[in-house]
Amino acid sequence: MSVQTGFPDCEAMRQIAPERWQRVHIEFEFESRNFRDHGHPASGCDVIVCWRHNWDDCPEGIEVVELSSIIKSLAKSED
C-alpha cells in the first residue's frame, strides 16, 4: 500500500483467508537486530524482512522473514 523512509518502512496487505486481508506494518533491515539497535518500537511493526535473522530476543509478536534462508531453500528445491 505504501513504502516510506520513516518507521515502519512499508504498509501492506496480506491474504489471511479467501477474500480476507490483513493490514501489516513491515520494517526492512539487513540484520534483524538492527531493528532493536535503531530503537524501533515493537508495537509499531508486524513483520521484519531481513537478510540475516540474528536477534535471539526478538519479541514473539513480530514475524521475521529471513531472505537468505528462503533463497537457500529455493535453490535446494530446484535440485
N, C-alpha and C positions, 0 to 999 in steps of 0.2 A: 504494500500500500504506500509506504514511504521509506526513503533512506535519507539519513542526515549525518552530519559530523558530530552532533551532540548525542548525549546518552538518552535513550538507547539508540543504537545505530540504525535499527530497522523496525518498522511495524509491519506485520504481515498477517495473513490469514492462513490457517492450515485446516485441512479437512479432518474432522474427527469421526464422522459417520456420513453415510449418503445424505446429501442435502444439508449437512450441518457443518458449520465453520466456526472456528475459534480465533479470536484476535490474539496474537503473540508479540511480545517485545523481544528483539534479538540484539545481542551485542557480539560484534566480531572482534576476536583477539587472536594474535599469533599463538600465544600460550594462554591456557585458561586462567592461570594465577594472575595474569596481568589485569584481569577484571578486579580482583582484590587490590592489587597494587595501585590501580587507578582510582580507588576509593568509590567505586560504583555501589549504590545501594542494592542489596539482593532483592528487595521488594519491587524494584523497577524493571526486572528482567525475568523472562521465562526461559530463554534459551541462550547459551553461549555457543557460538560456532567458532572453532579454533583449529589450528593445525595440530597442536600437541596439547593433550589434556594432562596437566601436571599439577593440579590443585587438589591435593588429597582431602582437604577440609571444605570442599565446595558445598554450599548449602544444598540440602536434599531437594528443595523446591525448584532448583534450576537444572534444566536438562542440558547436558553437554554433548555436542556433536563434534567428534574429533575427526577431522577430514583425512588425516594421514592414515588412520585405521580403515576408513571407508575405501580409500584408494587402494590400499593393500588387499582388502577383501575382494574388490572388483577385479584386480589383477589375477588373484588366485582362482576366481570363478571362471575366468576365460581359459585357464589351463586344461 
